Amino acid sequence: MRTSMADLWGKWPRKTAEFLSSVINQLVFIVFDFLDVVMCIFFSYVDKILEGKPTECYCRSQNGISDCEEKNTGISDSLFGRKNVFREMGFSGITPSRSGQRQSSKKTGSNDMGKTRWSDCGCASCVSWMKNGEDAKLHVVVKEPIPSEGEGNDDDSFENVIFLHGFLSSSFLWTESVFPELNGSKYKLFAVDLLGFGNSPKPRECRYTLNDHMEMIEKSVIHEFNLPSFHLVAHSMGCIIALALAAKHPNNLKSITLIAPPCFLSSGEEDATQIALKKLAYKRLWPPLSFGASFMTWYEHLGRCVCFFVCRYHTTWEKILKLITRQRKLNFLVRDLTRHTHHSAWHTMHNVICGGAKMMDPCLETLRLARARVSVVQGSRDLVVPVECSNNVKVKVPDAEVKIINGVGHTAVIIGREKEFAKDLQLIWDSVTNAKG
């Protein structure tokens, strides 16, 4: 009896702490629900005054699959399935029309291609891509191979590798870390700034669907450089786009390396979209990464407020950080966080990360049937993407090679171990070349 009473008294503080934490968590997010509705009304009026038309947003709790014709446009139902206490009570903002949905699903050929929102940054760097208008392509960094003595430099003497970054990142992830370690290789390297990020176009009349991202890569890299075959390397969100691209071009694919892929398997009760939303953006205050993901994923208008203060004035913040840190050049991981618009980040989060989750099963099945070389790498301390996601890839592709690196996190699986990572990549590429040779 004494032991059981001791156990009871020992559990009581923990149970009480968990209860209080749950209550505080719910209260904070209820406040966010209210503030998001308020900011929805605010932005609708301000946009109408400054831009001539009110905000088009997704402020309704009903399932929007039929309204946005998901199968044709690639719009994720997670945009409409975000519950809000106050919207459930009838308070709502202005929602997009069905015709507007069809128009906005297009990529870069709209009349608003060369316009920026009043809440977006208009600095020379952020709008530099606009001079190309409808012909704008993604920003691509190309590293040419250095042939050995006696070898030619024709297209048949090297292989192509396309690198895709993750969410709120850019080609700097590869060019500042991995590329220097691949000096003198026989591979031609292409690092892409995905649509809406870095120095790539950020069109307003685009919903940044999986197809939008994939088609821009085809236009800017595969077709632009006439690549007959290629290897793919992708990190985090980029893995979803890479898998879709690989499944579309299985005969051109030589290998695909996925670093921390957000791959979720559908269950009998929930589809992969809802599982991804819960796993990657569950409403909780701790840890900070989870809180940030949930805040920016669930609250369209509060997220726009954050982007207004952080992204719109990124040049000012960069100057301040340089003064504080006394550095002439900021770390690229810091700079990349602000090189997007709220519109591009918001839709990419939902339409690629959440909506694209349900496309993983057929894509992986295509690669399994094609017997493609699939490699997966992830850190054991990844706090962004659950480690189970890497194992999910192997469930669908039994021949996939999964490597879990002990003691490193989501980005540290690359940053901090560049030499080892580059060596692993070359071993993968060389093994494919030798096997076919």
N, C-alpha and C positions, 0 to 999 in steps of 0.2 A: 504494500500500500504506500509506504514511504517513497519507493522508487517511482511509482506511477504519479504520485502527487508532485514529486520533484520534476518529473518530465512535464507535467501539466503547467507548473509555474515557470518552467524554462521556455515552454512554447508560447506562453501568454504574451510576453513582450514582442516576440517576432510576429505573432498573429495581429497584434494591435498595430504594429508598425506597418504591416502589409495593408491592413484595412485603411489606416489614415493615408497611406500613400495612394491607394486606389481612389479614395474620396477626393484628395487634392488633385489627382490626375484628371478625374472627370470634371471637376469644377473649372480647372484651367481651360480645358478644351471646350467647355460650354461657353466660357467667356470668348474664346476664339471664334466659336460659331456665331455669336452675336456680332462681334467686330467684323467678321467677314461679310455679313449681311449689310452692315452699315457702310463698309467700304465699297460694296457692290453698287449701292445707291450713289455714293459719292463719285465713283469713277464713271458711272453712266452719265451723270450730269456734266462733269468736267470734260469728258471726251466729246460730248455733244457740243459744248461751247468751243473747245479748242480744235476739234477735228471735223465738226459738222454732223457727226452721227454718234449715238450712244454706244457703250461697250456691248459687244456680243460675248456672252459668257454662258456657262453651263450650270446655272444656279437652279437646279431642280433635282429632286431626289428620285424621281421615277426612272425606270430603266429606259435608256435612250437608244437601244439598238435599232428599233424600227424607224425612229425619227431620223437618225443619222445614216441609215443604210450601211451599217458597219461592213458588211461583206464587200461592198463596192468601194468604200472610201477608206477603210482601214482605221476608222475612228474607234477608240476603245470605249466600251461601256463603263469603264471605271470613271470616266469624266462625268457621267450622269449618276453613278451609284454612290456618290459620297454623301452620306447622311448628315444633315444639319438640323439640330433641334428646332431652330427658329424657322427654317424653311419648311419643315414638316408642319409648322403651325400656320403656314400660308404666306410668310414673308419671303419675297423672292425678288431677284433682279431681272434684267432684260435678257431673254434667251435668244440664241441665234435661230434664224428661220431655216427651213429645210433647204431652200434654194441657196442660202448663204453657206450652208454646210457643203453643198456640192461644189460651189465655186472655190471655197477655201481649201478643198482637198487637193487642189492643183499646186504645183511646185513654185516655179519662179517666173511664170509667164503672165502675171496679172498686172493690172494697172497700178497697183500699189507697190510694185517691185522696188521703186526708187524712193519710197517714203519711210520716214521713221516716226515713231510715236513721240508725243511730247514727253512721255515718261522713259524713253530710251535714250541712250547716249548717242550723240551726233558728232563725236570727235572724228578727226581725219582717219584714224585707224579703223574705227568701227563702221565707217561708211565707204571705205576705199573700194570695196567690191562693187558699189553701185554704178561706177562708170561704165561697166560692161553691160548693164541693163539685162535684157532677157537672155543674153548669151553668157551670163555670169556662170562660172564654174567654181567648184570647191577649191580651197587653198590646198595645194599639194607640194610637199617638200620631197625632192628627188635626190637620192644619193647614188651616183654612178659607181659601178664597180671599178676597181683598179686591177687591170689584167696583169698577170705575171709575164715575165720576159719571154718573148717568142710567141705569146698568145695574141690573137686578134681581139678587136673590140666590137665585133659584129653582134647582132641580136641573138645569134644562136650560141654565143660563147658564155652567156650568163642566164640566170633565172630571176624571175620577178617576185618580189614579196610586198604585199600590201599590209600596212599597219593601221588599225583602227583603234582610237582611244575610247575611253568611257565617258560617263556623264560628267558635265562641268569640267571638261578637260580639253586638250588639244593635241596637235601633232608634237608639241614640245615634250610630251611624255616619252616619245621615242627618240626624237632628234637630240635631246639633251642628255639622254641616259644610255640607250641601247646602241644608237648609231655609231657613236665614237668607238664602241667596243667591237664593231664589225668592220673596221678598217681593213682594206685590202681583200675583202671577201669577193667571191665571184657572183654575188647577188646584187641585183639592182633593187634598191629600197624605195618604197613610196609611203610617206607618212601623210595621212589625210586629216584635215580639219573637217569634221562632220558638219553637215548642213545646220546652220544656226549657232555654231560654236567657233571660237578662235577667230581667224581671219576669213572664214567662209561666209557666203551670203546668209542673211537672216531675214528673208522676205516675210512681210506681214500676212499676205494672203496665202498662207501655207499652213497645213495642220501637222506637218512633220511626222507623217506616218512612216511605217517601216518601208513601204514602197518608195516614198519620197527620198528617204536616205539612200536606199539601195540604188535607185535609178540615177541619183546624182553621182554616186561613186562610179557607176558604169560610164556615165557621160564624161566625168572628169579624169578618170584613171584608165579603166579598161579600154574604152573606145578612143580616148584622147591619145593614149600612148600605144594603142594597138597591141595589147597584151594577148598572146596566144594561150598562155598558161600562167599560173601564179600560185604562190603560197599565201596563206592568210594568217595574220597574227592579230589578236584582238583582246582588249581588256574590258572587263565588266560589261556595261551596256553595249559596247562595241561587239561583244560576242554574239548578241542577238542578231545584229545587222550582218555580221560575218557569216553566221549559220544560214541566214536567208539567202545571202549572195552565193554561198557555196552550194546550196541546194538548187539554185537556179542555174549554176554553171558547174555541175559535177564533172563534166568531161574536161574542163579547163583547170580544175583544182588539183594541185599537187599535194598539199597538206593544209591542215587548219590547226592552229594552236590557240586554245581558249584559256585566258587567264581570269580566274574568278568569274565564271559564267553564271548569270542569274537564271538558272534553268530549273523550272518547277514542273512537277508532274501533276496532271489533273487527277482529281479524286472523284469518287462517285457522287459526292455532295457538292463540290465546288469545282469550277473550271480553273485553269492555270492563271487567268487574269486576276481573279479574286484572291487566289493564294499568294500571288506575287505582291498584290497590294497590301495584304496583311503581313507577309513576311518582311518586306522591305520598308514599309511605311506604317507600321502599327502605331496607333496613337499612344505615345508614352513620353514622359518627360526625361527619362534617363535610359541609356547613356546619351550624351549630347548628339552623336551622329544619328541616332534613331529619332531623337526629337526633331532635329533639323529636317530629316527626310519626311517625317509625318507632317510637319508644319507646312513645308513647301509643296507637298503632294495633295493634301486635303483642302487647303485654303487658297483658292485661286486669287482672291483679291488681296489678302494679307501677303501672299507671296509676291504680288506685284508691288506692294509697298516696300518690301525688303529690297527688291531689284531696283526700285526707284532710288533709294538712298545709297545702295551699294554699287550696283552696276552702272547707273547713269553717271555717277561721279567717280568712276574708277580711277581716272587720271589724278584726281585730287587725293584720293586715298593712297594711291601709289606714291605720290610725293611725300605724304605724311609718313608712310611706313619707311621710306628711304631715309628720312630725317631721323626717325626713331632708331632704326637699325644701323644707320650710318653706312648703308650699302648703296653702291651706284646702280646695281641691278638686282631686282627682286627675284626670288625663287619663282620658277615658272608655275609651280603648283599654286602659289598665291595669285599670280596674274590670271591664270586660267579660270579661277572661280568667278570672275566678273566679265569674261568675254562672251557674253550671250545676252539675249533679251529674255524677258519673262515669258513672252509668247513662245519663243523657240524652246526654252527649257521646260515650260509647263506641258506643252503638247508632246515633246519628245519623251518626257517622263511617263506620261499616260499611254501614248500611242505606240511607243517602242518597248519600254520596259514592262509595262503592265499588259497592254494589248498584244505585244509581240510574244508574250509568254506562251500563249496558246498555239503559236506557230512553231514552237520548238519541237514538238513531237513529230510532225510530218517532215520537218527539215532534217532532223536526226535520222529518221527512217530512210530518207533519200540517201544520206551519206552512208548509212549502214549497207544499203543495197549496192551502192557504188563502191563499197570496200575502200572508202577514203581513209587516209591517214589522219586520225583525230587524236590530238594530245591535249591534256588538261593540266593546268598548274594553278594551285591556290595555296594561300597561307593558312596555317592552322588557327591563327588568331584573327581571322577576318571577321570584323564586326559589322560589315556592310552587307555582304552576301554570305548566307549560311554555307558552311562547308558541305552540307548535304547536297548542294546543287551540283558539285563536281561529280559526286557519286551518281546523281540522277543521269548525267550524260552517259556514264558507263552502263547504266541499266538499259538505256535505249541503244547504245552502240557498244556491245560487249568487247569489241576489239580495241576500244579507245584506251589510251594510256593515261592514267591519272596519277599525278605526283603532288602530294601534299607537303609543303615546306614548313617544318616546325618553327614556331616562334616568330613568325612574321604575319603582318596584317594585309589589308586589301591592296594598298599601293606599295608597301614595303616588300612585297613579293617580287617587285621589279626594282624600285628605287632602293639603293643600298646594297644590292647584290647584282649589279649590272653585268659584271664579267661572267659570273656563273650563269646568269640568265641568257646572255648572248651565246655562251658556249653550248647551252642546252638547245637553243634554237638551231644553231648550225649543225648539231648532231642529228636533229630531226630532219632538216632539209637534206643533208648529205645522205642520210639513210634512204630517203625516198629516191634521190638521184641514183645512188648505187644499186638500189633494188630494180629500178627500171633500166639501168645500164646493163 
